[in-house]
Amino acid sequence: MADEPSTPHHPLQHKKRGMTPPPLHLPLSTYRLQFNASFTFQDASRILPYLAQLGITDCYASPYLKAAPGSTHGYDVVDPTELNPEIGTEADYQVFVQALHHHGMGQILDVVPNHMGIAGSTNLWWQDVLENGPSSRYATFFDIDWTPVKPELKNKVLLPILGDQYGLVLENQEIILHYDDGHFFLLYYEHRLPIDPCTWKTI
């Protein structure tokens, strides 16, 4: 049937095929692993024997997907499709997972499904949205109202990042026009804001 689940671990399929479903794993005792540049996958692998001796059944891992450079907590994810290189490589991660299995331990991963880190310019999805607006392939990834009450803000993103009134910021020359690698940007302290290519002819 088209609507039958395809996963081999679904209880209906086990019943249909006469298979025994895998035992349900319930964490009995957890230990928090706060991953960052100072505590990597290799560091975690080294302490697993000790945690196993303590009776820890599962490691509760902080987010370890690619976060803003220097992040100490991992909640400012900039690319959820990659591991954080400051924590380790794919090979390091596989060694960590294999070590967990060796000691009969599980893993609980803390994930961040409702927000991302957008400071600086390391989040390429967000940078693409700022550059291309609603036509960006990532526009629907973010909760943006492209048709707000004020018509002059239609299809624009309003960022509350200025430290003073817009006119004063311009007079103080705090916003700098920058050209790099075939693109125009506005630099405002730590912010690097791409300019819509459709407006380049006015520069």
C-alpha positions as CSV (number, residue, x, y, z in Angstrom):
1,M,0.0,0.0,0.0
2,A,1.2,3.5,-0.8
3,D,0.7,4.8,2.7
4,E,2.5,2.1,4.5
5,P,5.7,3.2,6.3
6,S,8.9,2.2,4.6
7,T,11.2,2.3,7.6
8,P,12.2,-1.2,8.7
9,H,11.8,-0.2,12.4
10,H,8.1,0.6,12.1
11,P,6.1,-1.7,14.4
12,L,3.5,-2.5,11.7
13,Q,6.2,-3.9,9.5
14,H,7.7,-5.9,12.2
15,K,4.3,-7.4,12.9
16,K,3.7,-8.0,9.3
17,R,7.0,-9.7,8.7
18,G,7.1,-11.6,12.0
19,M,10.2,-9.7,13.1
20,T,11.0,-8.6,16.7
21,P,11.1,-4.8,17.0
22,P,14.3,-3.4,18.5
23,P,14.3,-2.8,22.2
24,L,13.3,0.6,23.3
25,H,16.3,2.5,24.7
26,L,15.6,4.8,27.7
27,P,18.4,6.9,29.0
28,L,19.0,6.1,32.7
29,S,21.8,8.5,33.5
30,T,23.2,11.2,31.3
31,Y,26.3,13.3,31.2
32,R,26.4,16.7,29.5
33,L,29.2,17.2,26.9
34,Q,29.7,20.9,26.1
35,F,31.4,20.9,22.7
36,N,33.5,23.8,21.5
37,A,37.1,24.5,20.4
38,S,38.3,23.7,23.9
39,F,36.4,20.4,24.1
40,T,36.3,18.4,20.8
41,F,35.2,15.0,19.6
42,Q,38.6,13.7,20.4
43,D,38.4,15.0,24.0
44,A,35.0,13.3,24.4
45,S,36.2,10.0,23.0
46,R,39.0,10.0,25.6
47,I,36.7,10.4,28.6
48,L,34.1,7.8,27.6
49,P,35.8,4.9,29.4
50,Y,35.6,6.9,32.6
51,L,32.0,7.9,32.0
52,A,31.1,4.2,31.4
53,Q,32.8,3.3,34.7
54,L,30.6,5.9,36.4
55,G,27.5,4.2,35.0
56,I,26.6,6.9,32.5
57,T,24.3,5.4,29.9
58,D,24.0,8.3,27.5
59,C,26.0,11.4,26.6
60,Y,23.9,14.6,26.3
61,A,25.7,16.5,23.6
62,S,25.5,20.3,23.1
63,P,24.9,21.4,19.4
64,Y,27.9,20.5,17.3
65,L,26.8,21.6,13.9
66,K,28.7,24.4,12.2
67,A,28.3,27.5,14.4
68,A,29.7,31.0,14.4
69,P,33.5,31.1,14.7
70,G,34.6,30.9,18.3
71,S,31.2,29.9,19.6
72,T,31.4,28.4,23.1
73,H,27.9,27.0,23.2
74,G,26.9,26.0,19.6
75,Y,23.4,27.5,19.6
76,D,24.4,30.1,17.0
77,V,24.4,27.6,14.1
78,V,25.3,29.0,10.7
79,D,25.2,25.8,8.6
80,P,23.1,22.8,9.9
81,T,24.4,20.6,7.1
82,E,28.0,20.5,8.4
83,L,29.8,19.6,11.6
84,N,31.5,22.4,13.4
85,P,35.2,22.2,12.2
86,E,36.3,23.7,15.5
87,I,35.0,20.6,17.2
88,G,36.5,18.0,14.8
89,T,36.3,16.3,11.4
90,E,33.9,13.7,10.2
91,A,36.5,11.1,11.0
92,D,36.8,12.4,14.6
93,Y,33.0,12.2,14.9
94,Q,32.9,8.6,13.6
95,V,35.5,7.6,16.2
96,F,33.4,9.3,18.9
97,V,30.3,7.4,17.8
98,Q,32.1,4.1,17.6
99,A,33.5,4.7,21.1
100,L,30.0,5.2,22.4
101,H,28.9,1.9,20.8
102,H,31.9,0.1,22.2
103,H,30.9,1.2,25.7
104,G,27.2,0.5,25.2
105,M,26.3,4.1,25.5
106,G,23.8,6.3,23.6
107,Q,23.8,9.9,22.5
108,I,21.2,12.6,23.0
109,L,21.9,15.6,20.8
110,D,20.7,19.1,21.6
111,V,19.5,20.7,18.4
112,V,18.4,24.2,17.5
113,P,15.5,24.0,15.0
114,N,14.0,27.5,15.5
115,H,16.8,30.0,15.0
116,M,20.3,30.5,13.5
117,G,23.3,32.7,14.1
118,I,23.3,35.6,11.7
119,A,26.1,37.9,13.1
120,G,29.0,38.6,10.8
121,S,28.9,37.0,7.4
122,T,29.4,33.3,8.1
123,N,25.8,32.3,7.6
124,L,25.7,32.0,3.8
125,W,21.9,31.3,3.8
126,W,21.2,34.5,5.6
127,Q,23.7,36.5,3.5
128,D,21.9,35.2,0.3
129,V,18.5,36.4,1.7
130,L,19.9,39.8,2.5
131,E,21.4,40.0,-1.1
132,N,18.4,38.6,-3.0
133,G,15.4,39.2,-0.8
134,P,12.3,37.1,-1.4
135,S,13.9,35.7,-4.6
136,S,16.6,34.0,-2.5
137,R,16.4,30.2,-2.5
138,Y,16.6,30.4,1.3
139,A,13.9,33.1,1.7
140,T,11.4,30.5,3.0
141,F,13.9,29.2,5.6
142,F,13.4,32.3,7.7
143,D,10.2,33.8,9.2
144,I,10.2,37.1,7.3
145,D,7.2,39.3,6.6
146,W,7.8,40.5,3.1
147,T,4.6,42.6,3.0
148,P,4.6,44.6,6.2
149,V,2.2,47.4,7.1
150,K,4.6,50.1,5.8
151,P,4.7,49.8,2.0
152,E,8.2,51.2,1.7
153,L,9.5,48.1,3.5
154,K,7.9,45.6,1.1
155,N,10.3,42.9,0.1
156,K,13.0,44.3,2.5
157,V,14.5,43.1,5.7
158,L,14.7,45.7,8.5
159,L,17.7,45.1,10.8
160,P,17.9,46.9,14.1
161,I,21.7,47.2,14.1
162,L,22.5,50.9,14.0
163,G,23.9,52.4,17.1
164,D,22.4,55.8,16.3
165,Q,20.0,57.6,14.0
166,Y,20.5,56.7,10.3
167,G,21.4,60.2,9.3
168,L,24.0,60.6,12.1
169,V,25.5,57.2,11.2
170,L,25.9,58.4,7.6
171,E,27.4,61.7,8.7
172,N,29.9,60.0,10.9
173,Q,30.9,57.7,7.9
174,E,30.3,54.6,10.0
175,I,28.8,52.8,7.0
176,I,31.5,51.9,4.4
177,L,30.9,50.8,0.8
178,H,33.1,47.8,0.0
179,Y,33.8,45.7,-3.1
180,D,35.1,42.2,-2.8
181,D,35.1,39.1,-5.0
182,G,32.7,40.5,-7.5
183,H,30.1,41.7,-5.0
184,F,29.3,45.0,-3.3
185,F,28.9,45.2,0.5
186,L,28.1,47.7,3.2
187,L,30.4,47.4,6.2
188,Y,29.1,48.5,9.6
189,Y,31.5,47.5,12.3
190,E,31.2,43.7,12.6
191,H,28.3,43.6,10.1
192,R,28.9,42.8,6.4
193,L,25.7,43.4,4.4
194,P,25.5,42.4,0.8
195,I,23.9,44.8,-1.7
196,D,21.1,43.7,-4.0
197,P,22.7,43.1,-7.5
198,C,19.7,44.8,-9.1
199,T,20.8,48.1,-7.5
200,W,24.5,48.0,-8.5
201,K,24.0,50.2,-11.5
202,T,23.1,53.1,-9.1
203,I,26.5,52.8,-7.3
